[in-house]
Amino acid sequence: MTSLSPDYQQLALDIKKWGLELGFSEVGITDIDLSKHEAQLQRWLDLGYHGE
């Protein structure tokens, strides 16, 4: 059986491209570790900047 290794760099580029094509003004991908930025994220959410 062969193992397919995903090309994460290309996948990230594709996701960003699709987001822009769908009309998002910015598209970003981040790490899942929120420890450094959790408070900033919470303020951003509290200000209503998230989508629905």
N, CA, C, O and CB atoms as a CASP TS submission, in Angstrom:
PFRMAT TS
TARGET T0000
AUTHOR 0000-0000-0000
METHOD Language model
MODEL 1
PARENT N/A
ATOM      1  N   MET     1       0.843  -1.168   0.000  1.00  0.00           N
ATOM      2  CA  MET     1       0.000   0.000   0.000  1.00  0.00           C
ATOM      3  C   MET     1       0.897   1.242   0.000  1.00  0.00           C
ATOM      4  O   MET     1       1.890   1.291   0.725  1.00  0.00           O
ATOM      5  CB  MET     1      -0.964  -0.008   1.220  1.00  0.00           C
ATOM      6  N   THR     2       0.551   2.228  -0.800  1.00  0.00           N
ATOM      7  CA  THR     2       1.343   3.454  -0.857  1.00  0.00           C
ATOM      8  C   THR     2       0.720   4.499   0.059  1.00  0.00           C
ATOM      9  O   THR     2      -0.495   4.526   0.258  1.00  0.00           O
ATOM     10  CB  THR     2       1.440   3.987  -2.312  1.00  0.00           C
ATOM     11  N   SER     3       1.553   5.339   0.600  1.00  0.00           N
ATOM     12  CA  SER     3       1.099   6.400   1.491  1.00  0.00           C
ATOM     13  C   SER     3       1.170   7.722   0.738  1.00  0.00           C
ATOM     14  O   SER     3       2.212   8.082   0.191  1.00  0.00           O
ATOM     15  CB  SER     3       1.954   6.450   2.797  1.00  0.00           C
ATOM     16  N   LEU     4       0.068   8.429   0.717  1.00  0.00           N
ATOM     17  CA  LEU     4       0.044   9.740   0.078  1.00  0.00           C
ATOM     18  C   LEU     4       0.316  10.803   1.133  1.00  0.00           C
ATOM     19  O   LEU     4      -0.397  10.894   2.132  1.00  0.00           O
ATOM     20  CB  LEU     4      -1.320   9.996  -0.632  1.00  0.00           C
ATOM     21  N   SER     5       1.330  11.588   0.913  1.00  0.00           N
ATOM     22  CA  SER     5       1.671  12.662   1.830  1.00  0.00           C
ATOM     23  C   SER     5       1.094  13.961   1.283  1.00  0.00           C
ATOM     24  O   SER     5       1.459  14.388   0.188  1.00  0.00           O
ATOM     25  CB  SER     5       3.213  12.769   2.027  1.00  0.00           C
ATOM     26  N   PRO     6       0.194  14.595   2.037  1.00  0.00           N
ATOM     27  CA  PRO     6      -0.410  15.833   1.529  1.00  0.00           C
ATOM     28  C   PRO     6       0.621  16.954   1.423  1.00  0.00           C
ATOM     29  O   PRO     6       1.535  17.052   2.241  1.00  0.00           O
ATOM     30  CB  PRO     6      -1.564  16.272   2.436  1.00  0.00           C
ATOM     31  N   ASP     7       0.464  17.781   0.425  1.00  0.00           N
ATOM     32  CA  ASP     7       1.313  18.955   0.246  1.00  0.00           C
ATOM     33  C   ASP     7       0.620  20.112   0.971  1.00  0.00           C
ATOM     34  O   ASP     7      -0.195  20.828   0.390  1.00  0.00           O
ATOM     35  CB  ASP     7       1.553  19.283  -1.295  1.00  0.00           C
ATOM     36  N   TYR     8       0.962  20.278   2.252  1.00  0.00           N
ATOM     37  CA  TYR     8       0.278  21.272   3.077  1.00  0.00           C
ATOM     38  C   TYR     8       0.521  22.698   2.603  1.00  0.00           C
ATOM     39  O   TYR     8      -0.351  23.555   2.745  1.00  0.00           O
ATOM     40  CB  TYR     8       0.719  21.138   4.512  1.00  0.00           C
ATOM     41  N   GLN     9       1.678  22.955   2.051  1.00  0.00           N
ATOM     42  CA  GLN     9       1.955  24.296   1.546  1.00  0.00           C
ATOM     43  C   GLN     9       1.021  24.620   0.379  1.00  0.00           C
ATOM     44  O   GLN     9       0.472  25.720   0.312  1.00  0.00           O
ATOM     45  CB  GLN     9       3.434  24.420   1.109  1.00  0.00           C
ATOM     46  N   GLN    10       0.839  23.679  -0.531  1.00  0.00           N
ATOM     47  CA  GLN    10      -0.058  23.897  -1.660  1.00  0.00           C
ATOM     48  C   GLN    10      -1.504  23.987  -1.184  1.00  0.00           C
ATOM     49  O   GLN    10      -2.275  24.802  -1.690  1.00  0.00           O
ATOM     50  CB  GLN    10       0.095  22.772  -2.695  1.00  0.00           C
ATOM     51  N   LEU    11      -1.874  23.152  -0.215  1.00  0.00           N
ATOM     52  CA  LEU    11      -3.231  23.198   0.327  1.00  0.00           C
ATOM     53  C   LEU    11      -3.522  24.563   0.942  1.00  0.00           C
ATOM     54  O   LEU    11      -4.602  25.117   0.736  1.00  0.00           O
ATOM     55  CB  LEU    11      -3.428  22.092   1.375  1.00  0.00           C
ATOM     56  N   ALA    12      -2.569  25.109   1.694  1.00  0.00           N
ATOM     57  CA  ALA    12      -2.748  26.431   2.293  1.00  0.00           C
ATOM     58  C   ALA    12      -2.928  27.494   1.215  1.00  0.00           C
ATOM     59  O   ALA    12      -3.785  28.370   1.342  1.00  0.00           O
ATOM     60  CB  ALA    12      -1.552  26.782   3.189  1.00  0.00           C
ATOM     61  N   LEU    13      -2.134  27.424   0.166  1.00  0.00           N
ATOM     62  CA  LEU    13      -2.274  28.380  -0.940  1.00  0.00           C
ATOM     63  C   LEU    13      -3.641  28.252  -1.602  1.00  0.00           C
ATOM     64  O   LEU    13      -4.273  29.256  -1.929  1.00  0.00           O
ATOM     65  CB  LEU    13      -1.162  28.165  -1.983  1.00  0.00           C
ATOM     66  N   ASP    14      -4.095  27.018  -1.797  1.00  0.00           N
ATOM     67  CA  ASP    14      -5.407  26.788  -2.413  1.00  0.00           C
ATOM     68  C   ASP    14      -6.531  27.348  -1.542  1.00  0.00           C
ATOM     69  O   ASP    14      -7.442  28.003  -2.048  1.00  0.00           O
ATOM     70  CB  ASP    14      -5.630  25.287  -2.654  1.00  0.00           C
ATOM     71  N   ILE    15      -6.468  27.093  -0.242  1.00  0.00           N
ATOM     72  CA  ILE    15      -7.506  27.583   0.669  1.00  0.00           C
ATOM     73  C   ILE    15      -7.560  29.103   0.646  1.00  0.00           C
ATOM     74  O   ILE    15      -8.642  29.688   0.596  1.00  0.00           O
ATOM     75  CB  ILE    15      -7.254  27.081   2.103  1.00  0.00           C
ATOM     76  N   LYS    16      -6.398  29.744   0.682  1.00  0.00           N
ATOM     77  CA  LYS    16      -6.356  31.206   0.642  1.00  0.00           C
ATOM     78  C   LYS    16      -6.926  31.729  -0.675  1.00  0.00           C
ATOM     79  O   LYS    16      -7.671  32.709  -0.686  1.00  0.00           O
ATOM     80  CB  LYS    16      -4.914  31.709   0.833  1.00  0.00           C
ATOM     81  N   LYS    17      -6.581  31.085  -1.769  1.00  0.00           N
ATOM     82  CA  LYS    17      -7.092  31.487  -3.087  1.00  0.00           C
ATOM     83  C   LYS    17      -8.610  31.345  -3.134  1.00  0.00           C
ATOM     84  O   LYS    17      -9.304  32.245  -3.607  1.00  0.00           O
ATOM     85  CB  LYS    17      -6.440  30.642  -4.208  1.00  0.00           C
ATOM     86  N   TRP    18      -9.128  30.221  -2.646  1.00  0.00           N
ATOM     87  CA  TRP    18     -10.578  29.998  -2.655  1.00  0.00           C
ATOM     88  C   TRP    18     -11.296  31.048  -1.807  1.00  0.00           C
ATOM     89  O   TRP    18     -12.355  31.545  -2.191  1.00  0.00           O
ATOM     90  CB  TRP    18     -10.909  28.585  -2.138  1.00  0.00           C
ATOM     91  N   GLY    19     -10.721  31.377  -0.666  1.00  0.00           N
ATOM     92  CA  GLY    19     -11.335  32.388   0.189  1.00  0.00           C
ATOM     93  C   GLY    19     -11.426  33.735  -0.507  1.00  0.00           C
ATOM     94  O   GLY    19     -12.455  34.407  -0.437  1.00  0.00           O
ATOM     95  N   LEU    20     -10.355  34.131  -1.176  1.00  0.00           N
ATOM     96  CA  LEU    20     -10.366  35.397  -1.909  1.00  0.00           C
ATOM     97  C   LEU    20     -11.361  35.358  -3.059  1.00  0.00           C
ATOM     98  O   LEU    20     -12.047  36.345  -3.326  1.00  0.00           O
ATOM     99  CB  LEU    20      -8.969  35.718  -2.438  1.00  0.00           C
ATOM    100  N   GLU    21     -11.439  34.220  -3.738  1.00  0.00           N
ATOM    101  CA  GLU    21     -12.406  34.072  -4.831  1.00  0.00           C
ATOM    102  C   GLU    21     -13.842  34.160  -4.323  1.00  0.00           C
ATOM    103  O   GLU    21     -14.734  34.597  -5.051  1.00  0.00           O
ATOM    104  CB  GLU    21     -12.192  32.740  -5.555  1.00  0.00           C
ATOM    105  N   LEU    22     -14.069  33.749  -3.082  1.00  0.00           N
ATOM    106  CA  LEU    22     -15.405  33.798  -2.489  1.00  0.00           C
ATOM    107  C   LEU    22     -15.740  35.168  -1.917  1.00  0.00           C
ATOM    108  O   LEU    22     -16.843  35.378  -1.411  1.00  0.00           O
ATOM    109  CB  LEU    22     -15.526  32.755  -1.402  1.00  0.00           C
ATOM    110  N   GLY    23     -14.795  36.101  -1.994  1.00  0.00           N
ATOM    111  CA  GLY    23     -15.071  37.465  -1.576  1.00  0.00           C
ATOM    112  C   GLY    23     -14.513  37.875  -0.226  1.00  0.00           C
ATOM    113  O   GLY    23     -14.761  38.996   0.221  1.00  0.00           O
ATOM    114  N   PHE    24     -13.765  36.999   0.438  1.00  0.00           N
ATOM    115  CA  PHE    24     -13.147  37.397   1.691  1.00  0.00           C
ATOM    116  C   PHE    24     -12.016  38.374   1.389  1.00  0.00           C
ATOM    117  O   PHE    24     -11.269  38.177   0.430  1.00  0.00           O
ATOM    118  CB  PHE    24     -12.624  36.161   2.477  1.00  0.00           C
ATOM    119  N   SER    25     -11.884  39.425   2.196  1.00  0.00           N
ATOM    120  CA  SER    25     -10.826  40.402   1.955  1.00  0.00           C
ATOM    121  C   SER    25      -9.470  39.895   2.438  1.00  0.00           C
ATOM    122  O   SER    25      -8.433  40.302   1.914  1.00  0.00           O
ATOM    123  CB  SER    25     -11.162  41.719   2.641  1.00  0.00           C
ATOM    124  N   GLU    26      -9.473  39.023   3.420  1.00  0.00           N
ATOM    125  CA  GLU    26      -8.239  38.421   3.919  1.00  0.00           C
ATOM    126  C   GLU    26      -8.506  36.972   4.284  1.00  0.00           C
ATOM    127  O   GLU    26      -9.596  36.632   4.743  1.00  0.00           O
ATOM    128  CB  GLU    26      -7.687  39.203   5.141  1.00  0.00           C
ATOM    129  N   VAL    27      -7.528  36.134   4.084  1.00  0.00           N
ATOM    130  CA  VAL    27      -7.620  34.722   4.448  1.00  0.00           C
ATOM    131  C   VAL    27      -6.314  34.341   5.127  1.00  0.00           C
ATOM    132  O   VAL    27      -5.234  34.605   4.598  1.00  0.00           O
ATOM    133  CB  VAL    27      -7.901  33.812   3.192  1.00  0.00           C
ATOM    134  N   GLY    28      -6.411  33.726   6.291  1.00  0.00           N
ATOM    135  CA  GLY    28      -5.210  33.328   7.008  1.00  0.00           C
ATOM    136  C   GLY    28      -5.365  31.958   7.631  1.00  0.00           C
ATOM    137  O   GLY    28      -6.476  31.489   7.877  1.00  0.00           O
ATOM    138  N   ILE    29      -4.247  31.334   7.878  1.00  0.00           N
ATOM    139  CA  ILE    29      -4.213  30.029   8.527  1.00  0.00           C
ATOM    140  C   ILE    29      -3.259  30.156   9.701  1.00  0.00           C
ATOM    141  O   ILE    29      -2.158  30.690   9.564  1.00  0.00           O
ATOM    142  CB  ILE    29      -3.769  28.882   7.532  1.00  0.00           C
ATOM    143  N   THR    30      -3.679  29.669  10.838  1.00  0.00           N
ATOM    144  CA  THR    30      -2.875  29.826  12.039  1.00  0.00           C
ATOM    145  C   THR    30      -2.670  28.503  12.753  1.00  0.00           C
ATOM    146  O   THR    30      -3.298  27.496  12.425  1.00  0.00           O
ATOM    147  CB  THR    30      -3.522  30.822  12.974  1.00  0.00           C
ATOM    148  N   ASP    31      -1.803  28.522  13.709  1.00  0.00           N
ATOM    149  CA  ASP    31      -1.538  27.376  14.570  1.00  0.00           C
ATOM    150  C   ASP    31      -2.735  27.184  15.508  1.00  0.00           C
ATOM    151  O   ASP    31      -3.513  28.117  15.709  1.00  0.00           O
ATOM    152  CB  ASP    31      -0.209  27.575  15.380  1.00  0.00           C
ATOM    153  N   ILE    32      -2.887  26.018  16.069  1.00  0.00           N
ATOM    154  CA  ILE    32      -4.005  25.758  16.977  1.00  0.00           C
ATOM    155  C   ILE    32      -3.679  26.098  18.427  1.00  0.00           C
ATOM    156  O   ILE    32      -4.562  26.025  19.281  1.00  0.00           O
ATOM    157  CB  ILE    32      -4.417  24.311  16.880  1.00  0.00           C
ATOM    158  N   ASP    33      -2.441  26.465  18.725  1.00  0.00           N
ATOM    159  CA  ASP    33      -2.041  26.824  20.083  1.00  0.00           C
ATOM    160  C   ASP    33      -2.436  28.275  20.346  1.00  0.00           C
ATOM    161  O   ASP    33      -1.820  29.195  19.809  1.00  0.00           O
ATOM    162  CB  ASP    33      -0.508  26.618  20.291  1.00  0.00           C
ATOM    163  N   LEU    34      -3.462  28.481  21.174  1.00  0.00           N
ATOM    164  CA  LEU    34      -3.961  29.825  21.446  1.00  0.00           C
ATOM    165  C   LEU    34      -3.302  30.486  22.649  1.00  0.00           C
ATOM    166  O   LEU    34      -3.634  31.625  22.975  1.00  0.00           O
ATOM    167  CB  LEU    34      -5.438  29.777  21.659  1.00  0.00           C
ATOM    168  N   SER    35      -2.388  29.811  23.310  1.00  0.00           N
ATOM    169  CA  SER    35      -1.855  30.308  24.576  1.00  0.00           C
ATOM    170  C   SER    35      -1.294  31.730  24.479  1.00  0.00           C
ATOM    171  O   SER    35      -1.468  32.518  25.409  1.00  0.00           O
ATOM    172  CB  SER    35      -0.778  29.378  25.069  1.00  0.00           C
ATOM    173  N   LYS    36      -0.638  32.066  23.395  1.00  0.00           N
ATOM    174  CA  LYS    36      -0.045  33.397  23.260  1.00  0.00           C
ATOM    175  C   LYS    36      -1.074  34.467  22.899  1.00  0.00           C
ATOM    176  O   LYS    36      -0.890  35.637  23.233  1.00  0.00           O
ATOM    177  CB  LYS    36       1.045  33.368  22.210  1.00  0.00           C
ATOM    178  N   HIS    37      -2.153  34.080  22.222  1.00  0.00           N
ATOM    179  CA  HIS    37      -3.063  35.073  21.660  1.00  0.00           C
ATOM    180  C   HIS    37      -4.515  34.899  22.094  1.00  0.00           C
ATOM    181  O   HIS    37      -5.417  35.491  21.501  1.00  0.00           O
ATOM    182  CB  HIS    37      -2.991  35.024  20.173  1.00  0.00           C
ATOM    183  N   GLU    38      -4.741  34.097  23.120  1.00  0.00           N
ATOM    184  CA  GLU    38      -6.120  33.814  23.526  1.00  0.00           C
ATOM    185  C   GLU    38      -6.875  35.077  23.943  1.00  0.00           C
ATOM    186  O   GLU    38      -8.028  35.256  23.550  1.00  0.00           O
ATOM    187  CB  GLU    38      -6.128  32.814  24.670  1.00  0.00           C
ATOM    188  N   ALA    39      -6.255  35.947  24.722  1.00  0.00           N
ATOM    189  CA  ALA    39      -6.918  37.172  25.173  1.00  0.00           C
ATOM    190  C   ALA    39      -7.246  38.080  23.988  1.00  0.00           C
ATOM    191  O   ALA    39      -8.327  38.668  23.936  1.00  0.00           O
ATOM    192  CB  ALA    39      -6.033  37.920  26.185  1.00  0.00           C
ATOM    193  N   GLN    40      -6.323  38.195  23.045  1.00  0.00           N
ATOM    194  CA  GLN    40      -6.562  39.024  21.857  1.00  0.00           C
ATOM    195  C   GLN    40      -7.706  38.453  21.026  1.00  0.00           C
ATOM    196  O   GLN    40      -8.551  39.203  20.537  1.00  0.00           O
ATOM    197  CB  GLN    40      -5.283  39.127  20.998  1.00  0.00           C
ATOM    198  N   LEU    41      -7.739  37.138  20.863  1.00  0.00           N
ATOM    199  CA  LEU    41      -8.828  36.499  20.132  1.00  0.00           C
ATOM    200  C   LEU    41     -10.156  36.748  20.827  1.00  0.00           C
ATOM    201  O   LEU    41     -11.150  37.046  20.165  1.00  0.00           O
ATOM    202  CB  LEU    41      -8.576  34.995  19.994  1.00  0.00           C
ATOM    203  N   GLN    42     -10.192  36.633  22.142  1.00  0.00           N
ATOM    204  CA  GLN    42     -11.442  36.847  22.872  1.00  0.00           C
ATOM    205  C   GLN    42     -11.941  38.279  22.697  1.00  0.00           C
ATOM    206  O   GLN    42     -13.138  38.498  22.515  1.00  0.00           O
ATOM    207  CB  GLN    42     -11.251  36.534  24.362  1.00  0.00           C
ATOM    208  N   ARG    43     -11.027  39.262  22.751  1.00  0.00           N
ATOM    209  CA  ARG    43     -11.429  40.664  22.519  1.00  0.00           C
ATOM    210  C   ARG    43     -12.002  40.828  21.116  1.00  0.00           C
ATOM    211  O   ARG    43     -13.010  41.510  20.929  1.00  0.00           O
ATOM    212  CB  ARG    43     -10.224  41.622  22.716  1.00  0.00           C
ATOM    213  N   TRP    44     -11.364  40.208  20.135  1.00  0.00           N
ATOM    214  CA  TRP    44     -11.806  40.286  18.740  1.00  0.00           C
ATOM    215  C   TRP    44     -13.213  39.708  18.610  1.00  0.00           C
ATOM    216  O   TRP    44     -14.069  40.289  17.943  1.00  0.00           O
ATOM    217  CB  TRP    44     -10.822  39.533  17.804  1.00  0.00           C
ATOM    218  N   LEU    45     -13.448  38.563  19.250  1.00  0.00           N
ATOM    219  CA  LEU    45     -14.774  37.945  19.213  1.00  0.00           C
ATOM    220  C   LEU    45     -15.798  38.810  19.935  1.00  0.00           C
ATOM    221  O   LEU    45     -16.917  38.979  19.451  1.00  0.00           O
ATOM    222  CB  LEU    45     -14.732  36.546  19.837  1.00  0.00           C
ATOM    223  N   ASP    46     -15.425  39.360  21.094  1.00  0.00           N
ATOM    224  CA  ASP    46     -16.334  40.212  21.866  1.00  0.00           C
ATOM    225  C   ASP    46     -16.739  41.460  21.090  1.00  0.00           C
ATOM    226  O   ASP    46     -17.833  41.987  21.292  1.00  0.00           O
ATOM    227  CB  ASP    46     -15.684  40.614  23.185  1.00  0.00           C
ATOM    228  N   LEU    47     -15.868  41.934  20.207  1.00  0.00           N
ATOM    229  CA  LEU    47     -16.179  43.108  19.389  1.00  0.00           C
ATOM    230  C   LEU    47     -17.064  42.767  18.192  1.00  0.00           C
ATOM    231  O   LEU    47     -17.465  43.652  17.435  1.00  0.00           O
ATOM    232  CB  LEU    47     -14.894  43.755  18.904  1.00  0.00           C
ATOM    233  N   GLY    48     -17.366  41.480  18.027  1.00  0.00           N
ATOM    234  CA  GLY    48     -18.273  41.070  16.959  1.00  0.00           C
ATOM    235  C   GLY    48     -17.630  40.952  15.595  1.00  0.00           C
ATOM    236  O   GLY    48     -18.326  41.004  14.581  1.00  0.00           O
ATOM    237  N   TYR    49     -16.318  40.795  15.545  1.00  0.00           N
ATOM    238  CA  TYR    49     -15.628  40.719  14.262  1.00  0.00           C
ATOM    239  C   TYR    49     -15.712  39.349  13.595  1.00  0.00           C
ATOM    240  O   TYR    49     -15.265  39.185  12.460  1.00  0.00           O
ATOM    241  CB  TYR    49     -14.194  41.085  14.448  1.00  0.00           C
ATOM    242  N   HIS    50     -16.275  38.376  14.281  1.00  0.00           N
ATOM    243  CA  HIS    50     -16.388  37.017  13.738  1.00  0.00           C
ATOM    244  C   HIS    50     -17.566  36.928  12.771  1.00  0.00           C
ATOM    245  O   HIS    50     -18.446  37.788  12.771  1.00  0.00           O
ATOM    246  CB  HIS    50     -16.554  35.985  14.879  1.00  0.00           C
ATOM    247  N   GLY    51     -17.574  35.912  11.972  1.00  0.00           N
ATOM    248  CA  GLY    51     -18.696  35.668  11.061  1.00  0.00           C
ATOM    249  C   GLY    51     -19.818  34.945  11.783  1.00  0.00           C
ATOM    250  O   GLY    51     -19.729  34.647  12.974  1.00  0.00           O
ATOM    251  N   GLU    52     -20.869  34.672  11.038  1.00  0.00           N
ATOM    252  CA  GLU    52     -22.003  33.955  11.632  1.00  0.00           C
ATOM    253  C   GLU    52     -22.098  32.565  11.089  1.00  0.00           C
ATOM    254  O   GLU    52     -22.992  31.812  11.475  1.00  0.00           O
ATOM    255  CB  GLU    52     -23.303  34.691  11.384  1.00  0.00           C
TER
END
